[in-house]
């Protein structure tokens, strides 16, 4: 498989007589075929490719539901099969299939199977479109079941399927959420505002991970009772956590620093986040490609600034002080409160995203409760 099959016959009127001309059948395509061999998909969107078999899977059992033929998938950057979408790496597409392929059953073998692929965001704004190839193959030695004794499925040969991934990241050019002391915040959609309360606050959330970024605000220590500055950042990625903190306590009237910034990490899966230290602090990259940059001032010991670079997987999904990321840079819905309602008041909005330090949502406890929960990862 896959092959072209045809047959021909010629007849004699009586034995040993001169035969008539050959009568040849039309060509029959035998094997496993996609609807097409060229596709396009935008970054972050899903493409469904339908495959149909024209030949049944043989089964030497009365229980045909026990028989199936495994068909595996690979791309040039994933030679050993498909990816589950968790690794932080350069790739073009992500397969939404378990076991790295599809199972062609003995029963209902002529019904279409569907391969769902997602255009992967490269995280590069204004970058060119990319092209990749999907290859299908079977085990060259045997089927996946001892009940399937048909050798015709060995060494399946399917032409490469070309997938062009169209760039979509360019809509996020210059779209950074930032908190500069004391603090002045800019949302993903460019809304600039001032919020100077103290405590732990939700800067960014995307529940599809879930991915959270919380910040600590405390008194700036310059005699400005009404001001507050960044002194802690906690990044949650699924069941893993990275925390950096420069202040001992949160206070409205005074500041109290550690001699050196305190950092710790709870890492349940090495693919949950990538932490890159630099001269001024850290860059934390999430599996979605979102980047959190944390710069620590050597003079003041405050964190200044906190910046979050979103990806297309954040469009329409973000909440918190960074606002609701829209594809069209529409800032009219950025002041969406925790309960989903909208307000025009800065402090009403900011206060709705304040975290109770004794509650289950805090990320600055020694053992945050949320890390013990099942996340139900979506990407």
N, C-alpha and C positions, 0 to 999 in steps of 0.2 A: 504494500500500500504506500502511496497512492499510485494507481496505474490506470491505463486505458485498456479496456477489454472489448474485443469484438470477435464474432465468429462467422464462418461462411460454410455453405453446403452446396453441393451440386448433385443432381439426381440422374439416375438411369431409368429408362422406361422398362427395360428388362435386363436381367443379369447379363453381364459382359457386353452390353450395348454401349455405344458412344455416349458419354455423359453430357448433360446440358451445361450451361454456363454457371459459374459460381453466383450464388445469391448471398450477399454480405450484409450483416446487421449494422445498425448504427453503432457508434462508439458509446460504450458504457463507462462512466467514470466510477471506479471502484475505490472506496476509501473514506476518508474523513476530511471534510472541506469547509473552509470559512465562506461566509457570504461574499467577501471581497478580500483583496490582498493589500489594499491601501486604505488607511484611515487617518483622520485628524482628530485631535482632542485638545482642549484648552487646559492649561495648568489648573489643577484643583477640581476639574470636572471628571465625570464618569463616562466611559465609553463601553457599550455592550457589543461584543462581537459574537455572532451566532455561528455555530458549527453544526454540520449535519453529516451523519454517516449514511452511506448508501449500501453498506454491507453489514450483516448482523455479526454479533459476537458469538462464536460457537460455544456451546456449553454441554459438557458430558455429565449432566446432573438433571434429575427430575425437578429440582428446585432452581429454576433459572434465575431467581432473584439473588442467588449466591454468586453469580458469575458477572464479571465486568472486566473491561480493559482499561488500564491506566494510561492516560496520555499526559505527558509532562511538558512543562513550559520552561523556556529560558530566554534571556536577552543577552546581548553582547556584554553587559556589565553584571549579569547575574547568571553566569554560566552553569552553576550547579542547581538552578531552579529558581523558584519565585521568592519574593521577599514579603514579609508580613507588614512592612511599612514602619517598623519601629526604629530601624537604624538611622543614625544621622550620617548620611553619605550622599555623594553625587549619584543621581540616577535619573532616568527619564520618566519611567512609569512604575506604578505599583500595582501588583495583582491583588484583587480581593478574592482570592481562592485559597482554600485550605489544602494541605498536602501537595502544594506546588503543581496543581494540574486539574484535570477533569477525569471523571469516571464514566466510561461508555458502557451502559448496562446491557445485559443480554436481553432482558425484557425492555420493550419500548426503545429499542436501539435506533429507530428511525426518527425519534423526536429530537428537536434541536437542543443542543447544550449551549450555555452562554458563558463567556469569559468576560468578567467585569474588570476593567483596568482604569486606573486613575492617572491623569496627567500630573506628574510630580513637579512641584514648584522648586526651581533651582535657587530661589532667594536672591536672584540678581535682577535688579531693575533695569529696564530698557535693554534686555539681553535678547539675542537672536533666538528664533525658533530652533528646536532640536529634532532630530530624527533618530529613531531606534527601530529595532527589528525584533519580532517575536518568532521564536522557533518552537516547533512541536516535535516531540520524539517519544518513542516507546522503548521499553527495556529490550535490548537486542537479544537477550537470552531466553526470557520467559515472560508470560503474562503475570498479572498480580495474583492470580488464583490458580491452584493446582487443578481446579475443575475446568478451567479454560484451556483447552488443549489445541486451539487453533494457532498454527504458526504464521498465518498470513499477516498478522498484525505486528510481527517482529520487524524492526527497522523501518518504521513508518517514515515516509518521505513527503513532507509538505513544504511547498515553497515558502520562503520567509514572508512574513506579514509586516509591511512597513507601517509604522505609526509616527506621524508628525505631531510633535507637541508644540502647540502655539503659545507663545509667551503671554502671560497675563499680569506678571509682577509689575509691569510699568505703571499700572494705575496707582501703585503705592509709593512712587517716587516722592521723596521728602516727607513721607508720612511717619513721623516719629512721635511717640508720646514721651514727654520729658518732665522732670521735676527738678527745678533749680532752686537753691535756697534763696528766699526763706518762706515757704517754697512758692514758686511761681510755676504753674502747671500748664502744659500745652497738650491737648487731646490729639488722638490720631487724625482727626479731621481738621486740626488747626485752630481749635478754640483755645484762646489764652485766658487764664483766670488766676486769681489769687485765693489760696485757701490756707489758713494758718492755725488750724486746730492742732492738738497734740494727741498722740496715741498710735494705735496700729490701724492701718487703712488698706483697703483693697485698691491697688493700682490697676490691676489687669486680671481678668479671668476669661478663660475660654473653656467651657465645660466639656468640650469634645475630647480633651486629653484625659482627665482635666489638667489644665495648666493655670497656675495662680502666681501672681506676684504681689506680695504685701510689703508695705513700707512703714517704718517707724518715724514719726515726727516728734521732736522734743524742742524745748526752749533753746534758742540759738546762743544764749550766754553772753549777749552783748548789752544786756540791760534793757532789751526790748521785750517787755512782758507779753506783748501781743503777737510776737513772731514765733515761728517754728522752723526747724531745719531737719533735713534727712539724716537719720543716724542708724538706720538698719534696713536691710532688704532681705526678704525670704522668698525663694523661688521653689514652688512645688511643681513637679512634673510627675503625674501619676502617683506612684507610691514612693517617690524619692524627693529629697529636700536638700537645698543648699541655703545656708544662712550666713550673713555677715552683719556684724553689729559693732558700732563704736561707742554707744552710750550704755551706761549701767542701768539707769532708771529713766522713765519718761516723766517729765515735769513741765508744768506751765510757767514756772518762775525761775528755774535754774537748770544748768546743764552739768552732767557728771559723766566723764569719759573713762573708758578703759585705757591703760597705758598703750596698748596696741589693739587694733581691731580683732574681734573674736569671730572666728569662722568655724563652722562645722557642717558636715554632710551626712545625711542618711541616704544610702544608695541601695535600693532594692533591685535595681536592674541597671547595668552599665549603659544601656541604650536610652535611659530615661532623660539624660541631659549630658551635655559636654561642657566642662568648665575650663576656661582658658585664662590663666592668670597673666596679667601684664604689669607694666611699671606702675600704673595708677590704681589697679584694682582687678576686676574680673569681667570677662564676657561669658555669659551663660547662654548656650544654644539649646533650644528645645527640639524634639523630634519633628515638629511642624516646620522648623526652620526659623522660628521667631528668635530674636536675640535680645538679651537683657544686658546692658552695659552698666557696670557699677564702678564709678570713679571715687576714690577716697582721697580727700585733701590731707596732705602731710602736715599742713600748718594748722588748720582749724579742727582736723580729725572728723569733720562731718563728711557725709557722702554727698558729692556734688559734681555732676548731676547723676540722676537715675534716668536712663533712656531705654525705651523698648521699641524695637523695630519689628513691625508685624509682618505677616505673610498673607497670601490670598486665603489661607484657611481661617484667618481671623475675620474676614469680611462678614459683617452681619452677626458675628458671634461674641464680640467683646463686651465687657461690662466693667464698671469700677470708675475710678477717678480719671482713667485714660479715655473714657467715653465709649460710644458705640461706633465702631469703625464701619464706614459706608464705602461703597465702591466709587461714589461720585463726590466724595469729600463734602458731604452734607453734615454740617455741624448743628443743625437745628434739633437733633435728637440726642445730643451728647450728654445733656444733664438728665439722664435716665436714672432714677433712684433704684434702690435694691428691690422695691416692690413692683417695679416696672412703670410707675407713674413718672411724669415729667415735671420738672420745676425750673423756674428761671432764677431761683435764689442759690447763690454759690454755696453758702453754708448749709442750707437744707440738703442740697445734693451731696456735699462732702460728708456731712454727718451721717447720712444714710449708709455710707460705706465704711463706717468705723466698726472695728472688731472688738467684741468683749474679750479682754485678755484672759478671763477665767472660763470662757466658753470653748466649744469644741472646734471653732473655726480658726483659732489663733495658730499661727505658724512659728511663733517665737517661744513656745513651750519646749521643754526638753524632749518630750515624746508626743508630738502632735497627734491628736485623736484621728484626724482624717487619713493619716497614712496607713491605718489599719483597715480601712474600708475598701471594698471591691470597687474598682474604678470604672469598669466597663468601657475600656479604651475604644475610641472611635477612629483615631489615627495617631 
